[in-house]
Amino acid sequence: MAVSMDGTLTDQVLLAQCEVDKYRASGPGGQKRNKTDSAVRLRHIPTGIIVIAEESRSQIKNRAQALRRLRKALALRIRRQLPTDRVPESIRAIVTRNGRIRVGQRDERYLPAAGVMLDLLAAH
């Protein structure tokens, strides 16, 4: 299984775990929007989580947005058992020398770290 440096699944592997639906989104956007199947719905088969993206007229941009939303939903909704004898790597990578957690929301390490923090809270 292809895993990135921070332990998360790559986009290709995550997409392989999903049913991908392409459809025409309703709403404003003119003739172009009404003629192309640019909206994307992802159903994550292992968890049943469904996300959609239909903001852009580009199917590629909508798929990328749907993947970001799926990663966020997985991090926030799915809890995992963590080993109690060590600090997870996703947390160690973002803790500064003085013990503060420093990571912005746009950082790719943010969602894995947020998921681990929620796992820790759920365990205690």
Contact map, one row per residue, 1 for C-alpha under 8 A:
1110000010001000000000000000000000000000000000000000000000000000000000000000000000000000000000000000000000000000000000000000
1111000011001000000000000000000000000000000000000000000000000000000000000000000000000000000000000000000000000000000000000000
1111111111000000000000000000000000000000000000000000000000000000000000000000000000000000000000000000000000000000000000000000
0111111111000000000000000000000000000000000000000000000000000000000000000000000000000000000000000000000000000000000000000000
0011111100000000000000000000000000000000000000000000000000000000000000000000000000000000000000000000000000000000000000000000
0011111100000000000000000000000000000000000000000000000000000000000000000000000000000000110000000000000000001001000000000000
0011111110000000000000000000000000000000000000000000000000000000000000000000000000000000010000000000000000000000000000000000
0011111111000000000000000000000000000000000000000000000000000000000000000000000000000000000000000000000000000001000000000000
1111001111101100000000000000000000000000000000000000000000000000000000000000000000000000000000000000000000000000000000000000
0111000111111100000000000000000000000000000000000000000000000000000000000000000000000000000000000000000000000000000000000000
0000000011111110000000000000000000000000000000000000000000000000001000000000000000000000000000000000000000000000000000000000
0000000001111111000000000000000000000000000000000000000000000000000000000000000000000000000000000000000000000000000000000000
1100000011111111100000000000000000000000000000000000000000000000000000000000000000000000000000000000000000000000000000000000
0000000011111111110000000000000000000000000000000000000000000000000000000000000000000000000000000000000000000000000000000000
0000000000111111111100000000000000000000000000000000000000000000001000000000000000000000000000000000000000000000000000000000
0000000000011111111000000000000000000000000000000000000000000000000000000000000000000000000000000000000000000000000000000000
0000000000001111111000000000000000000000000111000000000000000000000000000000000000000000000000000000000000000000000000000000
0000000000000111111100000000000000000000011110000000000000000000000000000000000000000000000000000000000000000000000000000000
0000000000000011111110000000000000000000011110000000000000000000000000000000000000000000000000000000000000000000000000000000
0000000000000010011111000000000000000001111000000000000000000000000000000000000000000000000000000000000000000000000000000000
0000000000000000001111100000000000000001110000000000000000000000000000000000000000000000000000000000000000000000000000000000
0000000000000000000111110000000000001111100000000000000000000000000000000000000000000000000000000000000000000000000000000000
0000000000000000000011111000000000011111000000000000000000000000000000000000000000000000000000000000000000000000000000000000
0000000000000000000001111100000011111110000000000000000000000000000000000000000000000000000000000000000000000000000000000000
0000000000000000000000111110000011001110000000000000010000000000000000000000000000000000000000000000000000000000000000000000
0000000000000000000000011111000011000000000000000000000000000000000000000000000000000000000000000000000000000000000000000000
0000000000000000000000001111100000000000000000000000000000000000000000000000000000000000000000000000000000000000000000000000
0000000000000000000000000111110010000000000000000000000000000000000000000000000000000000000000000000000000000000000000000000
0000000000000000000000000011111111000000000000000000000000000000000000000000000000000000000000000000000000000000000000000000
0000000000000000000000000001111111000000000000000000000000000000000000000000000000000000000000000000000000000000000000000000
0000000000000000000000000000111111100000000000000000000000000000000000000000000000000000000000000000000000000000000000000000
0000000000000000000000000000111111110000000000000000000010000000000000000000000000000000000000000000000000000000000000000000
0000000000000000000000011101111111111100000000000000000010000000000000000000000000000000000000000000000000000000000000000000
0000000000000000000000011100111111110000000000000000000000000000000000000000000000000000000000000000000000000000000000000000
0000000000000000000000010000001111111000000000000000000000000000000000000000000000000000000000000000000000000000000000000000
0000000000000000000000110000000111111100000000000000000000000000000000000000000000000000000000000000000000000000000000000000
0000000000000000000001111000000010111110000000000000000000100000000000000000000000000000000000000000000000000000000000000000
0000000000000000000001111000000010011111000000000000010111100100000000000000000000000000000000000000000000000000000000000000
0000000000000000000001111000000000001111100000000001111110100100000000000000000000000000000000000000000000000000000000000000
0000000000000000000111100000000000000111110000000001110000100110010000000000000000000000000000000000000000000000000000000000
0000000000000000000111000000000000000011111000000111100000000000010000000000000000000000000000000000000000000000000000000000
0000000000000000011110000000000000000001111100000111000000000000011001000000000000000000000000000000000000000000000000000000
0000000000000000011100000000000000000000111110011110000000000000000000000000000000000000000000000000000000000000000000000000
0000000000000000111000000000000000000000011111111100000000000000000001000000000000000000000000000000000000000000000000000000
0000000000000000111000000000000000000000001111111000000000000000000000000000000000000000000000000000000000000000000000000000
0000000000000000100000000000000000000000000111110000000000000000000000000000000000000000000000000000000000000000000000000000
0000000000000000000000000000000000000000000111111000000000000000000000000000000000000000000000000000000000000000000000000000
0000000000000000000000000000000000000000001111111100000000000000000000000000000000000000000000000000000000000000000000000000
0000000000000000000000000000000000000000001110111110000000000000000001001100000000000000000000000000000000000000000000000000
0000000000000000000000000000000000000000111100011111000000000000000001000000000000000000000000000000000000000000000000000000
0000000000000000000000000000000000000000111000001111100000000000010011000000000000000000000000000000000000000000000000000000
0000000000000000000000000000000000000011110000000111110000000000010010000000000000000000000000000000000000000000000000000000
0000000000000000000000000000000000000011100000000011111100000110110000000000000000000000000000000000000000000000000000000000
0000000000000000000000001000000000000111000000000001111110000100000000000000000000000000000000000000000000000000000000000000
0000000000000000000000000000000000000010000000000000111110000100000000000000000000000000000000000000000000000000000000000000
0000000000000000000000000000000000000110000000000000111111101100000000000000000000000000000000000000000000000000000000000000
0000000000000000000000000000000110000110000000000000011111100100000000000000000000000000000000000000000000000000000000000000
0000000000000000000000000000000000000100000000000000000111111100000000000000000000000000000000000000000000000000000000000000
0000000000000000000000000000000000001111000000000000000111111110000000000000000000000000000000000000000000000000000000000000
0000000000000000000000000000000000000000000000000000000001111111000000000000000000000000000000000000000000000000000000000000
0000000000000000000000000000000000000000000000000000000101111111100000000000000000000000000000000000000000000000000000000000
0000000000000000000000000000000000000111000000000000111111111111110000000000000000000000000000000000000000000000000000000000
0000000000000000000000000000000000000001000000000000100000111111111000000000000000000000000000000000000000000000000000000000
0000000000000000000000000000000000000000000000000000000000011111111100000000000000000000000000000000000000000000000000000000
0000000000000000000000000000000000000000000000000000100000001111111110000000000000000000000000000000000000000000000000000000
0000000000000000000000000000000000000001110000000011100000000111111111000000000000000000000000000000000000000000000000000000
0000000000100010000000000000000000000000010000000000000000000011111111100000000000000000000000000000000000000000000000000000
0000000000000000000000000000000000000000000000000000000000000001111111110000000000000000000000000000000000000000000000000000
0000000000000000000000000000000000000000000000000011000000000000111111111000000000000000000000000000000000000000000000000000
0000000000000000000000000000000000000000010100001110000000000000011111111100000000000000000000000000000000000000000000000000
0000000000000000000000000000000000000000000000000000000000000000001111111110000000000000000000000000000000000010000000000000
0000000000000000000000000000000000000000000000000000000000000000000111111111000000000000000000000000000000000010000000000000
0000000000000000000000000000000000000000000000001000000000000000000011111111110000000000000000000000000000000000000000000000
0000000000000000000000000000000000000000000000001000000000000000000001111111110000000000000000000000000000000000000000000000
0000000000000000000000000000000000000000000000000000000000000000000000111111111000000000000000000000000000000011011000000000
0000000000000000000000000000000000000000000000000000000000000000000000011111111000000000000000000000000000000000011001000000
0000000000000000000000000000000000000000000000000000000000000000000000001111111000000000000000000000000000000000000000000000
0000000000000000000000000000000000000000000000000000000000000000000000001111111100000000000000000000000000000000001000000000
0000000000000000000000000000000000000000000000000000000000000000000000000011111110000000000000000000000000000000001001100100
0000000000000000000000000000000000000000000000000000000000000000000000000000011111000000000000000000000000000000000000100000
0000000000000000000000000000000000000000000000000000000000000000000000000000001111100000000000000000000000000000000000100010
0000000000000000000000000000000000000000000000000000000000000000000000000000000111110001000000000000000000000000000000110000
0000000000000000000000000000000000000000000000000000000000000000000000000000000011111100000000000000000000000000000000000000
0000000000000000000000000000000000000000000000000000000000000000000000000000000001111110000000000000000000000000000000000000
0000000000000000000000000000000000000000000000000000000000000000000000000000000000111110000000000000000000000000000000000000
0000000000000000000000000000000000000000000000000000000000000000000000000000000000111111000000000000000000000000000000000000
0000000000000000000000000000000000000000000000000000000000000000000000000000000000011111101100000000000000000000000000000000
0000000000000000000000000000000000000000000000000000000000000000000000000000000001000111111100000000000000000000000100000000
0000010000000000000000000000000000000000000000000000000000000000000000000000000000000011111110000000000000000000000000000000
0000011000000000000000000000000000000000000000000000000000000000000000000000000000000001111111000000000000001001100100000000
0000000000000000000000000000000000000000000000000000000000000000000000000000000000000011111111100000000000000000100110000000
0000000000000000000000000000000000000000000000000000000000000000000000000000000000000011111111100000000000000000000000000000
0000000000000000000000000000000000000000000000000000000000000000000000000000000000000000111111100000000000000000000000000000
0000000000000000000000000000000000000000000000000000000000000000000000000000000000000000011111110000111000001000100000000000
0000000000000000000000000000000000000000000000000000000000000000000000000000000000000000001111111111110000000000000000000000
0000000000000000000000000000000000000000000000000000000000000000000000000000000000000000000001111111110000000000000000000000
0000000000000000000000000000000000000000000000000000000000000000000000000000000000000000000000111111000000000000000000000000
0000000000000000000000000000000000000000000000000000000000000000000000000000000000000000000000111111000000000000000000000000
0000000000000000000000000000000000000000000000000000000000000000000000000000000000000000000000111111100000000000000000000000
0000000000000000000000000000000000000000000000000000000000000000000000000000000000000000000000111111110000000000000000000000
0000000000000000000000000000000000000000000000000000000000000000000000000000000000000000000001110011111000000000000000000000
0000000000000000000000000000000000000000000000000000000000000000000000000000000000000000000001110001111100000000000000000000
0000000000000000000000000000000000000000000000000000000000000000000000000000000000000000000001000000111110101100000000000000
0000000000000000000000000000000000000000000000000000000000000000000000000000000000000000000000000000011111100100000000000000
0000000000000000000000000000000000000000000000000000000000000000000000000000000000000000000000000000001111110110000000000000
0000000000000000000000000000000000000000000000000000000000000000000000000000000000000000000000000000000111110100000000000000
0000000000000000000000000000000000000000000000000000000000000000000000000000000000000000000000000000001111111100000000000000
0000000000000000000000000000000000000000000000000000000000000000000000000000000000000000000000000000000011111110000000000000
0000010000000000000000000000000000000000000000000000000000000000000000000000000000000000010001000000001000111111100000000000
0000000000000000000000000000000000000000000000000000000000000000000000000000000000000000000000000000001111111111110000000000
0000000000000000000000000000000000000000000000000000000000000000000000110010000000000000000000000000000010011111111000000000
0000010100000000000000000000000000000000000000000000000000000000000000000010000000000000010000000000000000001111111100000000
0000000000000000000000000000000000000000000000000000000000000000000000000000000000000000011001000000000000001111111110000000
0000000000000000000000000000000000000000000000000000000000000000000000000011000000000000000000000000000000000111111111000000
0000000000000000000000000000000000000000000000000000000000000000000000000011011000000000000000000000000000000011111111100000
0000000000000000000000000000000000000000000000000000000000000000000000000000000000000001011000000000000000000001111111110000
0000000000000000000000000000000000000000000000000000000000000000000000000000000000000000001000000000000000000000111111111000
0000000000000000000000000000000000000000000000000000000000000000000000000001001000000000000000000000000000000000011111111100
0000000000000000000000000000000000000000000000000000000000000000000000000000001111000000000000000000000000000000001111111110
0000000000000000000000000000000000000000000000000000000000000000000000000000000001000000000000000000000000000000000111111111
0000000000000000000000000000000000000000000000000000000000000000000000000000000000000000000000000000000000000000000011111111
0000000000000000000000000000000000000000000000000000000000000000000000000000001000000000000000000000000000000000000001111111
0000000000000000000000000000000000000000000000000000000000000000000000000000000010000000000000000000000000000000000000111111
0000000000000000000000000000000000000000000000000000000000000000000000000000000000000000000000000000000000000000000000011111
